[in-house]
Amino acid sequence: MDGQNFENENNVTVDTTATEVPVQETSAAEQPVNNYQDYTANVQPQMAAAAPQQTENTDTNVLAIVSLVLGILSIVLGCCTGWIGALFGIGGIICAVFANKQSESGLAKAGLICSIVGIVLGIIVMILAAVFSVAFMSDLANYY
Amino acid sequence: MQTTTKKQRSLEDQLYIAGWFFLLAGSIGIFVYLHIILPRLNGYTCVVYRLFGIYCPGCGGTRAVSALLTGHFGQALWYHPLVPYTVVIFGGFMLSQTLARLHIGRIRGWCFHEWHLYGAVVIMIGNFIFKNILLLVFHITL
């Protein structure tokens, strides 16, 4: 008796369509065993739908994380000191390529994009510094 | 289910080792930049700022690190929010993972989430846009 009450409470909490619940209650009055079978049939697809979300999180690759970290650093450092940013960007691209070979992920793509942007910024800053170093103060000429 | 938790643990193990490498390399890099390179750059400012009159995505980073090293967290947040964000997220991960591995105080190590890194990208781009709006529209400098 307690077991039937427990099953009925679970039937209320499951987010199935409201039209199915009265049908199950009427059938439960006639055949209690079928009510339990219908309940498990409603629950199993929800468990199967939740399983892929857990596996997606574990696909995260360390190389993809490192590539995005290096990509962010290449953008931040590439604007100030061009060659350091370019070096970080090259490292980020290498990590992103190897990460994509193992398993494709959004982090690796973001790392690849950030690394390319960082390299481009670094090269532009290096060219600008080289071109305008004569007109600037002598510290730029000494630094680059 | 057990395989997913094992994979998650191995991911955090690898991140923990990579984190120590980054911590060592970053500490050496910051020390070399602040004590060796920066004193030689007399009055050196950003090339982008000098040429175009706008802040680059890295402007304020050095000042933020200096402010953070002297204990001024609010100033560091103003100069470049990515620096204190990195310290909180990365420092919290490394500290909690270390305490968890040493079995101190029933502390569970922080888990890695992808929004940690996407948040850093958003902060970097947002800071770049916000600081330039302040500079060009309201004439508020760093």
HADDOCK unambig.tbl for C-alpha pairs under 7 A between the chains (distance, minus, plus):
assign (segid A and resid 55 and name CA) (segid B and resid 4 and name CA) 6.74 0.50 0.50
assign (segid A and resid 58 and name CA) (segid B and resid 4 and name CA) 6.39 0.50 0.50
assign (segid A and resid 58 and name CA) (segid B and resid 7 and name CA) 6.17 0.50 0.50
assign (segid A and resid 58 and name CA) (segid B and resid 8 and name CA) 6.04 0.50 0.50
assign (segid A and resid 62 and name CA) (segid B and resid 11 and name CA) 6.82 0.50 0.50
assign (segid A and resid 62 and name CA) (segid B and resid 14 and name CA) 6.98 0.50 0.50
assign (segid A and resid 62 and name CA) (segid B and resid 15 and name CA) 6.69 0.50 0.50
assign (segid A and resid 72 and name CA) (segid B and resid 121 and name CA) 6.89 0.50 0.50
assign (segid A and resid 76 and name CA) (segid B and resid 57 and name CA) 5.51 0.50 0.50
assign (segid A and resid 76 and name CA) (segid B and resid 58 and name CA) 4.25 0.50 0.50
assign (segid A and resid 77 and name CA) (segid B and resid 58 and name CA) 6.16 0.50 0.50
assign (segid A and resid 79 and name CA) (segid B and resid 56 and name CA) 6.12 0.50 0.50
assign (segid A and resid 79 and name CA) (segid B and resid 57 and name CA) 6.99 0.50 0.50
assign (segid A and resid 79 and name CA) (segid B and resid 58 and name CA) 6.32 0.50 0.50
assign (segid A and resid 80 and name CA) (segid B and resid 46 and name CA) 5.45 0.50 0.50
assign (segid A and resid 80 and name CA) (segid B and resid 47 and name CA) 6.78 0.50 0.50
assign (segid A and resid 80 and name CA) (segid B and resid 58 and name CA) 6.59 0.50 0.50
assign (segid A and resid 125 and name CA) (segid B and resid 47 and name CA) 6.88 0.50 0.50
assign (segid A and resid 129 and name CA) (segid B and resid 47 and name CA) 6.71 0.50 0.50
assign (segid A and resid 139 and name CA) (segid B and resid 41 and name CA) 5.99 0.50 0.50
assign (segid A and resid 139 and name CA) (segid B and resid 42 and name CA) 6.50 0.50 0.50
assign (segid A and resid 139 and name CA) (segid B and resid 44 and name CA) 6.73 0.50 0.50
